[in-house]
Amino acid sequence: MAAKPPVEEFDEHIIDTDITDEMNASFIEYAYSVIYSRAIPDARDGLKPVQRRTLYTMDDMGLRHDRGHVKSARVVGEVMGKLHPHGDSAIYDALVRLVQPWSLRVPLIDGHGNFGSQDDGPAAMRYTECRMDLAAEAMTGSIDEDTVDFRPNYDGREMEPSVLPAALPNLLVNGATGIAVGMATNIAPHNLVEVVQACKHLIDHPAADLDDLMKFIPGPDLPTGGKIVGLDGVRDAYASGNGSFRMRATARIENVTPRRKGIIVTELPYNVGPEKVIEAIKKLVESKKLQGISDLKNLSDRHKGLHLVIEVKNGFVPESLLETLYAKTPMETSFGINAVALVEGQPRTMGLKQMLEVFLDHRYEVVRRRSEFRRRKAADRLHLVEGLLIAILDIDEVIQLIRSSDSRGEARGRLIEVFDLSEAQAEFILDRTLGSLTKFSRIELEKEADDLRRTIDALDEILGNTAVLRALVGTELDAVAQQFGTPRRTVLLQSAGQSVTASAKAAPLEVADDPCWVLLSATGLLARTSDDTPLGEVGRRAKHDVIVSAVRSTARGQVGLVTAGGTVRRIDVLDVPALPPTAQAPNLQGGIPWGELVALEHAPLALMTFDDDVPGLALGTRQGIVKRVRPEQLNRDEWEIISLADGDAVVGAVPLATGEESLAFITSDANLLHFSASLVRPQGRSGGGVAGVKLAPGATVVSFGTVADPSSAFVVSVAGSADALPGTQTGTAKVTPFEVYPSKGRATGGVRVQRLLKGEDALILGWVGDGTPVACARSGSAVELPEPTDKRDASGVPVAQPVHAVASPAGSLAGTR
């Protein structure tokens, strides 16, 4: 039996460490790692490291929007193996969030398969597929042009970007949420078009204050829509980086059966799923803390979206029940903004202006570095082309020199010596074939050299002129807004006191049938005066938003909503919330969106009354048709008042006071025609109208209105590009007294209303009406119009922000876009 080998002895090397010191050091190191490498986004691209690594890896794999989807597991494996030293579940969770349209305002990854819902998680990564969305390509665009710094990955074998070029203001647009050690971040999503407008304003006016920026960004725009109630907390968050606001579901009350009313919920607060609401309601009903609900159905699907139907028992007031649901269920919840992000590697709490400034500074740096890279490449290419041109001029001598050389090195040296070339030029000439040294090649090379010189001059202008650099950043932001911008989804309400619940506790018999005005605003809010306040006074008090239509009625009467589809939808005035009678009501945000009262296929343009004492309604269509129709109320909720041709739509509907007003059309090719309403014979509701204005080929009507007193009436026109996304271009505006335009006969072409400038090809908005015009942006904030001019054919004046609607303080019909 073999003897056992002797046991090798080792010297012990034990270091005594105080456990308190070890815990402090380890915890601080862990906290740093969580803050900088996991939970807090970078303020420049708005991404956490795992999100940035996922997008960069997909870009490196070539998973563009026009390529096929690949398994999510493949992407997760690449990210985990090369860049992110954490578990696959964390990477997949981050990838899933970048897909979900209810989580991000502008999703960055195009998913194929089950990526979950607001209540349920996604399928496993082996079952789902993904690829980059166009927006993700905008985030990683020009990353290979030395626009950002790269750093080693966790094991030093790969390189990863420290930040993405980020042509999209992602931090504000998609928001962020994360919990680190000792700090957390929670930033609400915003509307891309509004953020771009604010960025452009900050580019032109670096000293702009918060009030200036909030004209463009009045509040968050949540992916799930809904309403934000109370804007004071939003302003606090924009000022200091900390604040909170309440989110409320969008709901309307309608008949779900012939004898029973119900509450229809179509939008829920951000991060609240329908199953959570259903569970909360069921618990309240079972515990008898909530009465009045007979049934609850979830009819949501991918075609009509969220659709919860809450049936109300007979004898219960639906408005009061809805108020209770807001108070006791997640149908109303709060969102706390804590805008923490990494700035120069340090976590900071930032207000709105600081977040915009950090993003713009990043874009300035990206564009500058990209321009330097492109200039170097153009200069290097020009250097080679110039050397080749020298060789072509003496091609026979070049060929003889190369043939007489014993080696490539000797030929290179003799080329450098004889023709005074650089080593790079000599190598480039030696690499060329004889077929590329023809006369035609010389012409092509001279053209290429000229193009390269122009490119270098343009890049030198960008690098040498800060104003040109900033203007280029603004232009690129415009392109991003046009490509990815969408209309606002979330309605902003100043307070809950004047929303749909204002009359929740008042039964119809408890409301006196007092005279009132029913109002429709440019942002789609409906309201009524609580007394017989003069309409002009109401218009002057509407400092936020403008009144585009108003009719007289009584509190228990009915009015009609005239839609672009040529229909009228009857509504009860009692269902419209009342504004306070005092002058302390500074805006129409006490109203409610029309969508909460009725479901319409087309947006309402104006209000109409069913009073037999008025001359009726004048309608103008996109194809130049005009019609007068008498008020008529049928025994149904909705009916047609004009027969429209295919592709036609109503662009203006104006109640007539005397029947002798002037009717006016403004066309997209900048013409105005007006004539007396007496030239149009009233028709029945099924009539198709008569020719109103003669249109040039390709032209359409952009506005239709009426004028009662030509001496006090004005014309407003805004010119721009017809192909631009609405809300992204400011355009040029012009205000002219109505009297300078001569009257012409019906069905003629009219006269010029505005001269178009270079880059403008159409009128994008028009308005004709009595009184001094007022304008507002899509957010409802006021837009200052230029001073009136008597020149009919003058060009417009640039306005500060895109005009969404124009009206008179008395609430006559406005043109909107």
C-alpha angles and dihedrals in degrees: 000000000000118000119247116253115251117266110255113233122222128197112243116237109189122164117202111222128180108246091222092057092045093050092048093050094044094046094048091049090049092048092051090050093052094046099046103028106033125011112031121067125225111253092224101060098011092231134126116227094259092051092046092048091049094052093044092050092049089049090049090050091052095241094157125168091258095052128082123276118259131202113282088225090063092055092045091050093051092049094047095044098047111025119002115062096197138089124300092238092063091050093047092048090054091047092050092053090053088058102047115096091200091057101044129041089215110024114218101199128054108222130198117198137020108338093165133248137253088282105029134054125240129267118266117285091251090065101046132070133204148179136177119285121222090257090057090053088055088053093052098033117132091008088134091058098077091262097138137028121259126211135188118274124239094288099031094243098105136037124230133185117258088213136358122247087244109194085184121075087233101168093064099029098052100020124210141241131192144142119220131169110294094352142052139192131218119170123172122229119253139198112275096217092051093048091050091050090052091048092051091048090051090050090055095037111031091175093058113137130220094270090056092051094046089060084071100031106035093168147322121310108213122209091233095050114218124133135295111216118202120018099202091087091049091055091048089053092048091049101045107009093250127087144105139227137186122251119207132192120246110243138161134193119233141144111283092179130015090263105028135065126214142189112244113202113199103163132032132198118277114284092009116118127203094245090059090054093045092051092050092050092048092052092050092049094047091049089048091238090122124046134179101056117117100174142359123205132180105210095166119141138158093265103053097019124213112011119165116174116201110186115211122216118241112266095035124104108238093208092057091047091051090052089053091050090053091051100044107030137052088263083101120034139149132252119207116207116212104168102200119155139150115269116182088344095307127104111244136176107230139188125221096273093048092052091050092047093051091051093047092048088052092051091048089054093045093050091045093051091043090052091049090050093049091046091053091050092047092047092049091049092046089052091055094044092051090052091050091050089055090052094049092054089060099026095146092054091046092053092046091048093051094045092051093051119098096213142013090253092054091048091050092050094048091049090053092048100043100040099029092240130157121246091254091052092048092050090048091053092048090052093055123095123232089246090066093056098072128123091259090053089054091055091049092048093050089051091048091050091052091049091049092051091051090049091050091048091051092048091047088054090053093047095043100043120057092195091057091048092051092046090052091052089051092050092051090049089053090055091050091051092049092049101043106016120119133180120274114275103186121074115220117217123186093216141352094235094082101039127102090297092064091095096028095114096042118090115211094254091056092061116083116231093242125161115265144158120248112214135199118195131207092252092054100262121147122207140151134212114252091219139019093282112167107262093231090058091052090051092051090051092053096090091154115055123355131253108246097178137013135174134182118247142135129264092254096037132098133243134183132241110219111209134200088249091067096254135121122221116198118223133180113245089218090066090059113087117244124237118229112266094229127090090246089088100094100177147014095255087109086076127085132237112266089235090071091062103039140011109233131178091213129035116257117255101187148349125252134192127224093217110135092211095072124083092240137242134317118214130193124189136206091252093054101263120146127198138177115206130181119234109268128172117200128196094260138070099250135022142162122261100179134028107231126203120235110289094012126120138177112261099177138020120182129179111232121226102190108001090239098088123122115256114214134194125194116195133205091248089063102260129135127202126180133176138159119287087226088074090066116076114218114250136195121264093265093055120112098218129234135272109290106172133009109238128207117233110287094011125121137186113265099179142018125186146146135242124205099175113031092191092065100032128106139196121220122192131176121196129199143118117322091209097056121106109261111258097025102086126060096201125183122291131206130191118198134173110254092229094071091068114080121227116249135184124279116271094026129119103254128213135291114280102181138007112236119230129215109294092024119104105163148012108264096187138016139176137185123184151117122287135023108318123239125193139200138191125241089269090056096250117137121265119203113231123210123260115276118266129200092215109106096195099039122126123248132260121239113255127214097245139001113293113230101176143000128203142151120256087252091064103247118165115293134202112244136182 
